[in-house]
Amino acid sequence: MRSIIIFFSVFASVSLSASQVKITYLANEGVMIQCGSDKILVDALFRDSLDQYVRHPPQVQEEMETGKPPFDGLTLALATHFHLDHWDAGAITRFLTNNPHAVFGSTPQATAMLPSSLGQQIRTLWPEKSEPVRLQVGNVLVDAFPLDHGDYSTTQNLGYRISICQQVLFHLGDAGLSGQNFAALARAGQADVAMVPWWLLDAKGGAFIKEKWKPHHIVVLHFGGTDGDAAKQIVSTWPQAWVCTKQGESRTF
């Protein structure tokens, strides 16, 4: 394995034990993950979004890019790919400028469009062979591995296996429903928390998660303004899953 070493009022204060991980849903597939003093963002540093997908409220956008609470102390931000509902060069540049000790990691397509002056804070994550690329920042260990984007076959999309506080979390980005992706996740191992896009709306995706991968907890992301019926369908058929439609909501695992 290669190594590369006030938000909403609904942001309730949650007291965490030493091993509890708190996930806060921000927008689309954007989340903040926290355990103890470790905080990271995944797919959260975007601005304009796409089509009917939701944006961050202006106050949240400002706090996130400038490192104001609850986004203070962030040391790592990741993007699964460079589409505008997951990534924005301006937002990332401003975030890194205001957080000089933070690191941003993503695909070659995503990092190539960032200022060279921030190069020491940028990590390009793309395996040259079959083994994941490993990134460690503080106590957080990330293994990045390609998952195909489906309809956008030329888009580099990464899945992240995030080890934090003795728990293993996965974030799939916009991974398509393919045998290749299922095999990659099976190789990556068991998940305490699996953060997935629309897979539970599909029989193949649901079967893989339920019968093969079997994560302990499921978090369903990437709902837009017109996806209310789809979210209700998942809630009715997967009552144990957290279907993320309320911006600023947090859960602990």
N, C-alpha and C positions, 0 to 999 in steps of 0.2 A: 504494500500500500504506500503510495507516494504521499509525502507530508508537506504541507505548507503551513510552516509554523507562523383655569380649572377646565381637564378633558370634560367629557359629559358628566353630569351628576350621577349617571348610572354606573360610573366607575366606582363601585363600592370598595371601601377599604376592607381587605381580606387578610386575616392573620394566617400566615403560612407556617407549617412545621418545616423542619430542616429538609425533608425529602419531598415536600409538596411542590408541584409545578402549577403556576397560574398562567392560563392562556386568556388573553383579551382579544376579542374580535374587533377589528378596526373597520375594514371595508373590503369587499370582494374576497380575495384570498389573503389579505393583509392581517397579520396577527402580531402581538407582542407576547413573548414568552419570558416568564420571570421565575427564578428560584433563588431565594436568598438575595444576594447582591448582584447576581447575574441577570442581565436583561438583554434580549435580542429581538430584532425585528425580522420578519420574513414577508416579502411581497407587500410591504407597507409604504415604501417611499415612492409614491406616484402622485400625480397632480390631476391631470385632465381625465383620466380613465378612458373608457371606450363605450360608445353607444349608451345603453340603458344601465350600465353598471354604476354603482354609487361612488361618489367622491367623499373625501374627508370634509367635515365642516371646516370653515376657515380657521377657527381657533385651534382645532386639533392639528391642522396642517402646520400652522405657525409653531406650536409647541413641539411638534415632532421634529421639524427641521432645525429648530434652535436649541433643542435639548432642555426644554422646560418640563417640570413635573407634569404628568407622570413619566415623561420620556427622558428624565435625567439619568445619567450613569450608564447609558447604553454603550456597549463596547463592540457590538457586532450587528451588522445588518446584511441580510441576504436577499437576493432576488432569484426566482426560479428561471425567469427569462425576461426579455426586453420589451414585451408588449406594454402599451401605455396604461393598462389597468393593473400592472404589477410593478412598473419601473418608470422612473423619469430622471433624466440626467441632471436637470436643474435641482430637483429635490434631493438627490443623492449628493450632489456637489455641495449644496448648502448644509446638509446634515454633516458631512465629513469636515467641512470647514469649521463648523461650530462644535464639533466633537473630535478634536485632534488626536485623541487616543483610540478612536473607534476604527474599525475595519469594515470594509464592504466587500462581499464576495458574490460572484455570479459567473455567467457564461462568458466566453470570449466575445460574443456579439454584444453583450451588455457592457462589459468593461471597456471595450474599444472606444466607446463614445464618451468616456469620462476624461476630464482634464489630466494631462500628463503631470501637472504640478502636484496632484494628489496621489501619485503613483505608489508612495510608501504605505498608503492606507488601503490600497486596492489589491484584491486577490482574484486572479482568474482561475476558475475551477472547471477543468474539463479533463477527464482521464484520457491518457494516451493509449491505454490498454483497457482490459476488462475490470481492473481494480479501481475502486473509488478513489477520489482525491480527498485527502484528509486535511482539515483546517482546525486548529485549536486556538481559541482565544480565551484566556483565563481558564475557568473551570468548564467551559463549554467545548465539546468535541463534535465536529460536524464531518460526516462522510457524504460527499457529493457524487452522484452517479446519474448518467443520462437516462431520461425517460422520454420517449418520443411524444411530440405534441399532438399527434393525430392529424387533423385536417391541415395544419400548417407544418408540413413535413420538413421544410427548410429551417424552421425555428428551433434553435437549441434550447432544450428545456431540461432543467435539473431536478431530480428528487433529492431531498435532504434527509439524512438520518442524523438526528440531533440527540446527543447524550448529555443530559443535564440533571444533576442531583439524583443520580442512580436511576433515572428513568430514560426511556428511549422514545422519542417522538419522530414521526415522519411527516414531511410536507411534500406533496406530489406536484405542486404547480398545476399546470394544465395537461397533465399526462393523459394520453388517449387510452381507450380501452383496447388493449392489444395483448396478444400472448407474450410478446417480447417484454412489455412492461410488467405483466404479471410475473414472469420468470425473474426479472431483475429484482422485484420486491421480495419474492420468495428467497432469493439468494441473500438479500440484505438482512433478513431475519425478522424476529418477532417485534411487534410494536406495542408499547404501553398505550400510546395515543397515536392514532392515524388521522391526519388531517387530509381529507380527500375532496376533490371537486364533485362533479355530478354523477359519480359512479353508482350511487345507490338508486338512481333512476333507471338503471340498465340491469337486465337479468344477469348478464355475464359479470359485470362489475360487482353486483351484490353477491353472486355466488362465490366469486374469488375471495371477497372479504370475509364472508361468513364461513366458508368451508375450507379454505386454504390458508389465508393469511391470519385470520382470527385475532385481530387486535383487541386489547382489553377495553379500549374506549375509542369511539369514532366521533370525529368533528367534521361536519359537512360545511364546505365553504363555497363561495363564488355564486351568490344569488344576486341578480339584478332587480331593477325596479318592476319588471314585468314577470318575475319568476315566483310570485306568491303561491300559485297553485302547485308548482313543482315542490316548493318547500313543504306545503301541507301534505303532499303525497308521501314525502319521506318521513315526516313526523308520524303519519298514520301507520306506515309499514315498518319503520325502524324506530320505535319509541325510545330505545336506549341511546340513540344517537343525539348529539347536540347539533341542531341545525341552526347555523349562525345567520340570523336576519336582523338582529338588534345591535346596531353599532355601539361599541363601548361595553358590551356585556362581557363578564369574565366568569370562568369556571376554574376550579382547582382539581388536580388529579394526583 
